[in-house]
């Protein structure tokens, strides 16, 4: 534990001190964070073995909550309002166009199916909100007109769009009908917006009418609201990142006490989360395990289901299954089996380690061996 604390402290110190040099040469700060993560990874100089993608995903998801909230909190809505429609069009159409072009390219060059190519495109379609916020606010770019505001809103809103597009493509790959996809998307948007508005308005009211005895409680209160905005929206099937971003915009553009100190607090927290998110994400990159792209690199791994070849397999969870009523992380599922999606009562759930598998759930999975998948049902 002590060794881990020392390593984490050193990574943070190197990230912070290196910014002074990088500023002079105009090198993106996040680039050094990526390099550091890879150097500390198992194939790097330090050689810390870390391949827990689920834990890395959870850490990055938590870090992104604060980055997205700060992005909204620091947005000047008076300047952004006239170009909000343009920004949202850029974020939505930009994601779709990028995914479409990538899907077409992958299907032609790498011989993947169109849906597989679109899935790759959806994953890489969104811009890095953390990088955009960092560059716009740390560099004096002197962009003309409202370009900076457009880029901020676009980068903050395209992550939810890319997330929803990924869900759509996964649904199509598992032969899910449009009848269940459309309601799911509407639920993501409506719940995300409603959760953010209710929590943000309630927060502003409390901040104006309840005076905390200790000034340090104000940023702590806002921190709790940011986390609650994300988790509450996700709990009811909404888009958490959309919710936390809008919550940040509403609170940040309201008159609340100690606003300057709150802004400075989240500025530091946002940078801390970037120092955590980027090295953590790049630590799990194992260059030694990376395939060299050539020819038909992205092969179609096919599994048998009811006499058909498919890229994903659907299995139904029985009430007596050993994984029923257990979270994914506690169910001892073989690490070679990946649960991509869960269908439950005509709803689509994107699982994480804490997701509880319930009887009658339909799991959309992929694995190296179909017999391993069958064991989930038989066990």
SVG drawing of the C-alpha trace seen along z (x, -y; Angstrom):
<svg xmlns="http://www.w3.org/2000/svg" viewBox="-42 -38 55 65">
<polyline fill="none" stroke="black" stroke-width="0.4" points="0.0,0.0 2.8,-2.4 4.6,-1.6 1.4,-2.4 1.0,-5.7 4.6,-6.6 4.2,-5.8 0.9,-7.7 2.5,-10.7 5.5,-10.6 3.1,-10.4 1.2,-13.4 4.3,-15.4 5.8,-14.6 2.5,-15.5 2.4,-18.9 6.0,-19.9 6.3,-18.8 3.6,-21.3 6.0,-24.2 8.3,-22.8 5.5,-21.7 3.8,-25.1 7.0,-26.7 7.0,-24.3 3.2,-24.2 3.0,-20.5 -0.4,-19.3 -0.2,-18.6 -2.3,-15.5 0.2,-13.9 2.8,-13.6 0.1,-12.1 -0.5,-9.4 3.2,-8.7 3.7,-8.5 0.8,-6.0 2.4,-3.7 5.9,-4.1 4.5,-2.9 2.5,-0.1 3.5,3.5 5.3,3.0 6.9,-0.2 10.1,-1.0 8.6,-0.8 6.7,2.4 3.6,2.3 1.3,5.0 -2.2,3.8 -4.8,5.3 -8.0,4.8 -10.0,3.0 -13.1,3.0 -11.4,1.1 -9.7,-1.3 -13.1,-2.0 -14.7,-2.7 -11.9,-5.1 -12.1,-6.9 -15.9,-7.2 -15.6,-8.8 -12.9,-11.2 -15.0,-12.1 -17.9,-13.1 -15.9,-16.0 -14.3,-16.9 -17.7,-17.2 -19.2,-19.1 -16.4,-21.6 -16.8,-22.0 -20.4,-23.0 -19.7,-25.0 -17.2,-27.1 -19.3,-27.7 -20.6,-31.3 -24.2,-30.6 -24.8,-34.2 -22.1,-33.8 -23.0,-30.2 -26.8,-30.5 -26.9,-32.1 -24.7,-29.3 -26.1,-26.4 -28.1,-25.0 -25.0,-25.1 -22.9,-23.3 -25.4,-20.6 -25.8,-20.0 -22.0,-19.8 -21.8,-17.3 -24.6,-15.1 -24.0,-15.2 -20.2,-15.2 -20.4,-11.9 -22.7,-10.3 -20.6,-11.4 -17.4,-10.3 -18.8,-6.9 -20.3,-6.5 -17.0,-7.3 -15.0,-5.1 -17.5,-2.2 -17.3,-2.5 -13.5,-2.6 -13.3,0.4 -15.6,2.5 -13.6,1.7 -10.1,1.9 -10.3,4.3 -13.2,6.4 -15.3,6.0 -19.1,5.9 -20.6,2.5 -22.0,2.7 -18.6,3.6 -17.1,0.7 -19.8,-1.6 -19.2,-0.4 -15.5,-1.3 -16.5,-4.7 -18.9,-5.3 -16.2,-4.6 -13.7,-7.1 -16.2,-9.6 -16.4,-12.0 -13.7,-14.6 -11.8,-14.4 -13.7,-16.8 -11.0,-16.9 -8.4,-17.8 -10.6,-20.5 -11.4,-22.1 -7.8,-22.0 -6.5,-23.6 -9.1,-26.3 -8.7,-27.4 -5.0,-27.0 -3.9,-28.6 -4.6,-32.1 -5.8,-31.1 -7.6,-34.3 -10.2,-32.4 -12.5,-34.7 -16.1,-35.4 -17.8,-32.6 -15.7,-29.7 -14.3,-28.9 -17.8,-28.7 -19.0,-26.5 -16.0,-24.1 -16.7,-23.9 -20.4,-23.0 -19.7,-20.7 -16.9,-18.8 -19.1,-18.6 -22.2,-17.3 -20.7,-14.9 -19.8,-12.3 -23.4,-11.6 -24.2,-11.4 -21.4,-8.9 -22.5,-6.9 -26.1,-6.6 -24.9,-5.8 -22.8,-3.0 -25.9,-1.6 -27.9,-1.8 -25.2,0.1 -24.9,2.8 -28.6,3.2 -28.6,3.7 -25.8,6.2 -27.8,8.2 -30.8,8.1 -32.7,5.8 -35.7,4.1 -36.0,0.4 -39.2,0.5 -37.1,0.9 -34.1,-1.2 -36.1,-4.4 -37.8,-4.4 -34.4,-3.7 -32.8,-6.7 -35.7,-9.0 -35.4,-7.8 -31.7,-8.6 -32.2,-12.1 -35.4,-13.0 -34.3,-11.5 -30.8,-13.0 -32.2,-16.5 -34.9,-16.3 -32.5,-15.0 -30.1,-17.8 -32.7,-20.5 -34.3,-19.3 -31.1,-18.8 -29.4,-22.0 -32.4,-24.2 -32.8,-22.6 -29.0,-23.1 -29.2,-26.8 -32.2,-27.3 -30.4,-25.6 -27.2,-27.5 -29.0,-30.8 -31.1,-30.1 -29.0,-27.8 -25.8,-29.4 -23.2,-26.9 -21.1,-27.8 -17.9,-26.5 -17.0,-27.9 -15.3,-24.6 -18.7,-22.9 -19.8,-24.7 -17.5,-22.9 -18.2,-19.7 -22.0,-20.2 -21.5,-20.9 -19.3,-17.8 -22.1,-15.7 -24.6,-17.2 -22.4,-16.5 -22.0,-12.8 -25.8,-12.6 -26.7,-14.1 -24.7,-11.4 -25.7,-8.4 -29.4,-9.4 -29.7,-9.8 -28.0,-6.5 -30.1,-4.7 -33.3,-5.6 -31.9,-4.8 -30.8,-8.3 -27.5,-9.6 -25.4,-10.5 -22.8,-12.5 -25.5,-14.6 -27.1,-15.2 -23.9,-16.2 -22.8,-18.5 -26.2,-20.4 -26.1,-20.5 -22.8,-22.2 -24.1,-24.8 -27.1,-25.7 -25.2,-26.0 -22.3,-27.8 -24.5,-30.4 -26.5,-31.1 -25.8,-33.6 -24.6,-31.5 -22.4,-32.3 -18.6,-31.7 -18.8,-31.0 -15.2,-32.1 -13.8,-29.7 -16.0,-26.9 -14.8,-27.5 -11.2,-27.5 -11.8,-24.3 -13.3,-22.5 -10.5,-23.8 -8.0,-22.0 -10.2,-18.9 -10.7,-18.8 -6.9,-18.9 -6.5,-16.2 -9.0,-14.0 -7.2,-14.5 -4.0,-13.5 -5.8,-10.4 -7.9,-9.6 -5.3,-9.8 -2.4,-7.9 -4.8,-5.3 -6.4,-4.8 -3.0,-4.5 -1.6,-2.2 -3.7,0.7 -2.3,0.2 0.0,3.2 2.0,2.5 3.4,6.0 0.0,7.4 -1.0,5.0 -1.5,6.6 0.2,5.1 -2.5,3.9 -2.2,5.6 -4.7,7.0 -7.8,8.4 -6.6,7.6 -10.0,7.0 -11.2,10.6 -14.8,11.6 -14.9,13.9 -18.1,16.0 -20.1,17.9 -22.8,20.4 -26.4,19.7 -29.4,21.6 -27.6,22.5 -26.6,19.0 -23.2,17.2 -23.2,14.2 -20.6,11.9 -22.5,11.7 -24.3,14.4 -27.5,14.0 -28.0,16.2 -30.9,16.3 -30.2,16.4 -32.1,19.0 -33.3,18.5 -31.1,21.3 -28.0,20.1 -24.9,19.4 -24.7,15.9 -28.3,14.9 -28.8,12.1 -25.1,11.4 -23.1,8.4 -20.8,9.1 -17.7,8.6 -18.8,11.1 -20.1,13.8 -16.7,15.3 -17.3,15.1 -14.3,16.3 -12.2,13.3 -12.4,14.4 -16.2,13.8 -17.2,10.2 -20.8,9.2 -21.5,6.4 -25.1,5.6 -28.0,6.8 -31.6,6.9 -34.1,6.6 -37.9,6.0 -37.5,4.4 -34.7,2.1 -31.0,2.1 -28.5,1.9 -24.8,1.2 -23.2,3.3 -20.3,2.5 -18.8,4.5 -21.5,3.4 -24.4,4.4 -26.5,7.2 -27.6,10.0 -31.2,11.0 -33.2,14.1 -34.7,13.8 -32.1,11.3 -30.7,11.8 -27.0,11.3 -25.3,10.3 -21.8,11.8 -18.7,12.6 -16.0,15.1 -13.1,17.1 -14.9,20.4 -18.7,20.9 -18.6,23.7 -17.5,21.1 -20.6,19.1 -22.8,22.2 -21.4,22.7 -23.0,19.4 -26.4,20.9 -25.6,24.4 -23.8,23.4"/>
</svg>
